[in-house]
Amino acid sequence: MRLYSRRSLRRLLRSFREVRIECRHLDRAHFGKLGWLIPSGLVSRLERQEKLGWYLIAKCTK
């Protein structure tokens, strides 16, 4: 498994004409012991905004 930041992934895929990067998979457990204090609705909204999560998914057009 390789880990990439948005910046490094975009740099890696710079030869593509169009690059769309999404961030997915966020869970309350990712916030440590205080995760149970965060409402699940807020976690869902943060994931939908594609700002936080474990996985970067790139969709590219050559």
C-alpha positions as CSV (number, residue, x, y, z in Angstrom):
1,M,0.0,0.0,0.0
2,R,1.2,3.5,-0.8
3,L,0.2,6.7,0.9
4,Y,-0.3,9.9,-1.1
5,S,-1.4,13.4,-0.2
6,R,-3.7,15.2,-2.6
7,R,-0.8,17.2,-3.9
8,S,1.5,14.2,-4.5
9,L,-1.3,12.2,-6.2
10,R,-2.2,15.2,-8.4
11,R,1.5,15.5,-9.3
12,L,1.7,11.8,-10.1
13,L,-1.3,12.1,-12.4
14,R,-0.3,15.3,-14.1
15,S,0.0,13.7,-17.5
16,F,-3.8,13.3,-17.5
17,R,-6.0,16.0,-19.0
18,E,-8.6,15.9,-16.3
19,V,-8.1,14.7,-12.7
20,R,-10.8,14.5,-10.0
21,I,-9.7,13.4,-6.6
22,E,-12.2,12.3,-3.9
23,C,-11.6,11.5,-0.3
24,R,-13.6,8.7,1.3
25,H,-14.1,6.4,4.4
26,L,-14.4,8.4,7.5
27,D,-15.5,6.9,10.8
28,R,-16.0,8.2,14.3
29,A,-13.3,5.8,15.5
30,H,-10.7,7.7,13.5
31,F,-11.0,10.5,16.0
32,G,-9.6,8.4,18.9
33,K,-11.2,8.1,22.3
34,L,-13.2,11.3,21.8
35,G,-14.8,10.0,18.6
36,W,-18.0,9.0,20.4
37,L,-18.6,12.7,21.2
38,I,-18.9,13.5,17.5
39,P,-22.4,13.1,16.1
40,S,-22.5,10.5,13.3
41,G,-24.4,13.1,11.2
42,L,-21.4,15.4,11.4
43,V,-19.0,12.7,10.4
44,S,-21.2,11.9,7.4
45,R,-21.3,15.5,6.3
46,L,-17.5,15.8,6.6
47,E,-17.1,12.7,4.4
48,R,-19.5,14.0,1.8
49,Q,-17.5,17.3,1.7
50,E,-14.5,15.1,0.7
51,K,-12.1,16.9,3.1
52,L,-11.5,14.0,5.5
53,G,-11.1,10.3,5.1
54,W,-8.6,7.4,4.7
55,Y,-8.8,6.8,1.0
56,L,-8.0,9.1,-2.0
57,I,-9.8,8.0,-5.1
58,A,-8.6,9.5,-8.4
59,K,-10.8,9.6,-11.6
60,C,-8.8,10.6,-14.6
61,T,-9.3,11.3,-18.3
62,K,-6.3,10.9,-20.6
